[in-house]
């Protein structure tokens, strides 16, 4: 299943990330996972929330620029070589990874890695055909 990821553009200055988190907290919206990438002048916080549509609205009302993209969350063995095995399948399927971020949470020795592919539909089809478990937002919670 494809997930909707919220990307929020921030000025690279103190308090910006806190303001995003406070706006979501005030709306009782829980972040399931997130990552932050930065340059000297701006940052992009990428996050997955269960109610991504409402989260986008809340952040836009708070003055942030937010976009939605489709990503896949793949279950990966949480052991040496687990990621390499999944990347081999991705390579064999000729899929392009634009970026990824990971988290572990002690679920049956599995980690979840969120991937942004250049073609999420094709990636979903090919990965499922190869037996890779693609999780949905309910499983992330």
N, C-alpha and C positions, 0 to 999 in steps of 0.2 A: 504494500500500500504506500502510495506517495504521501508525504507529510508536507504541511505548509509551514515554511520557515519565515519568520518575520525578521527583516533586516532594518536596523535603525541607524541612521547616519548621525554622528555626533561630532561636535567640535572637540578637538583634543585639548581639553582644559579641565581643571578640577570641578567636580560636582555634576558633570554631564551624565555619567553612568548612574550615579545615585538618583538623579532626577527621573531617569527612565524607570528604575526599580521602584521608586516611591510612587510614581503614577500608576504602575501596575498593581502595587500593593494596595493603594487606596481604592482601586476598583476590584479588589479581591481576586486578582488574576495571578496564578502561580506559574512560574517559569519551570518547565520540565528540564531543559538543558540550554546552555548558551555558550558562546565564545565571543571573544573580543579581539579584533585585529585593528592595528593602528598604523598611521603614518605620522609625520611630524605635525600635520595640521588638522587631521580628522581621524575618526575611528568608525568602525562598523561593528555594531553588536548584533550578532545573529542568535536567534532564540526560537525555541519551539515551545508553544503554549497550547493547552487544550482548546481554549477559545481564542484562536488567533484572529478571527475577524473583529471581535470586541476589543482585543488588545491593540490591534492596528488603529481602530477608531479612537480609543483612549489616548494613545500616544500622539496621533495626529491632532487631537483636540488640545493636547499639552504643547503643541508647537513643534513636534519632531517630524522628520521626513521618514516614512516607513514604507518598505516594499515587501511584497510576498514572492517567494520562489518555492519551487517544488524540490524536495530532497527525499532521499531514501535512508532509512535507518536499518543497518544490517547487523545481524547478530554474528559475532566473531568469537572464536575460542579465545579465552583470556589466559593465554600461555605463550611462551616463545614460539614464533612461527605462525600463530593464528592469523595475524593480519597479512602476513606474506602469502598464506594460502588463499585468502579472499582476493588479494590483489592479483594473484595468478589467474583466478577465474575472470576477474575484471579485464585483465590484459588479453586473455584468450577470446573474450567477447568483443574485443576492440572498442572498449568504452573509454571515454575521456573523463578523468576526474578533475573537476575544476577546483575543489577544495574539500576538506573533510575535517571533522573533529570528533573526539571520542570521549566516552566516559565508561567507567566500570561501576558496578553496583552489587556485586556478589550474587548474581543470579545464575546458579548452576554453572559456575566457572565460565560465564559468557560476559563479553563486553558489548556495548552498542557503539557503532561508529556511524556517524551521520555523513553521508556523501552527497555532494552536489555534482551531478553529471550534466554534460551538455545536452543529453536527451534522456530525461527521466523515464519516459514511457518505454523506450527501447531497453534501457538499463533494467527496469523492473521486469520486463518479459525475459530477458536473457539471464538475469540472476536467478529468478525463480526456476527457469528451465535447468539451471545448473545446481539446484538444490540449496541455494543460499537463502536463509531465513530473513525475509524483509519484515520488520515489525511495524506495528501501527502505533499511534499516539497513546492508545489505551495501555499497550504493553510497556511503554516508556514510563507510565505512572506506576 
